[in-house]
Amino acid sequence: MEQMFVRTTEQQERLAVIGEVADSFAAGTQEADETDAFSYDHIEALQQIGYAAYTVPVEWGGKDISLYEFVLYQERLAQGDAAIALGMGWHLGVIFDLNEKRPWEGELFASMCRDVAARGALVNRAATEASTGSPSRGGKPGTSAERVAGGYRLNGRKTFTTLSPVLDYFIVTAVLEDAETEFLIPRDTPGLTIDPTWRMVGMRGTASHDLVLQDVVVPEEALVYRSSQAYHKPINPYLLHIPACYLGIALAARKEAIKFAKAYQPNSLPHPILYTPNVGQQLGQIDLELTASRHFLYAVAARWDQLRGKPEADELGPELAAVKVNAIQTALSVVDKAMRIVGAHSLARSNPLQRLYRDVRFGLHNPPMEDLAIAQLGRFAVQEAERS
């Protein structure tokens, strides 16, 4: 099924490279999950093939891939290591967003992009806090920034800082004189530390620890954005990397179920369970759900690429949110059906399906949140009725 949406020879070649790397992650992914470790070697493998620069503009050494390609590669990567895929999705998505909206003044964005292209430097936003919850809910950052001689001093703690062990840059939200701001802070800045708080049952390999800022002093140019409303709160097409990741998990679960069904033959049957009517029905339902959800994902991504830079692209907000909700519902259902095929064996700690089951649950808590997405669709329907 993974080749279904490849459209060009270039995409085919890139997907083959990414797929080979992703498939090599199997043992390391399982080990990282079992030991609450971080797969540094998986990150290094992706850096070696230049994956970190895929959304960097061509002028600064990247590939400037389309949204369609972005979700294509992320879905494939997630089949090998969903946690690392989700983390790389945030890195690539942040650059995608900044490239699209260009909110920063000066040369700082260009400089960061060149660093990403040259050595695979990694960046992510640090916006979530325990007291505010998801930034999508509109909470005001508790992290503070104050002016000092030659720059600013920041204090605060950020949660869910995905890929924290390997990030080279943190884009930190803070309040400065009642305005919401963002600061670009390099990892080696004095006062910046990582508190290893990540103790979750799923997505363990994301290492989404707390970022602690204690009297962190940065220069004037570190203030990259200031506004009464953050620029990334409206339409965010790059967030399609999230449904792509979880559909990748579902595809991995499908593969595990088929592998087991082909090999498992109880002595009560003359053939493997793959050929039983019940398993055939389950697999058929899995493919029905996956096919519909993946077509939805890729159609919306292609539509946004077509409208990129035009006012009409802003009208895709409800569809972008709907894709995520639909993909998560599909992924949850597919993983459940895969586990039903495998039975109690799927709950063995050595079986990848129990990890996929735990990982896929995290999709419910990634943005956009389901209730907000459905409410947005409802408002869109009401507005349509009012216009008719």
Buried (B, 14 or more C-beta within 10 A) or exposed (E): EBEEBBEEEEBEEBBEBBBEBBEBBBEBBBEBBEEEBBBEEBBEBBBEBBBBBBBBBEEBBBBBBBBBBBBBBBBBBBBBBBBBBBBBBBBBBBBBBBBBEEBBEEEBBBEBBBBBBEEBBBBBBBBBBEEBEBBBEEBEBBBBBEEEEEBBBBBBBBBBBBBBBBBBBBBBBBBBEEEBBBBBBBBEBEBBEBBEBBEBEBBBBBBBBBBBBEEBBBEEBBBBBBEEEBBBEEBBBBBBBBBBBBBBBBBBBBBBBBEBBEEBBEEEEEEBBBEBEEBEEBBEEBEEBBEEBBEBBBBBBBBBBEBEEEEEBEEBBBBBBBBBBBBBBBBBBBBBBBBEBBEEBBEEEEBBBBBBBBBBBBBEEBBBBBEBBBEBBEEBEEEEEEEE
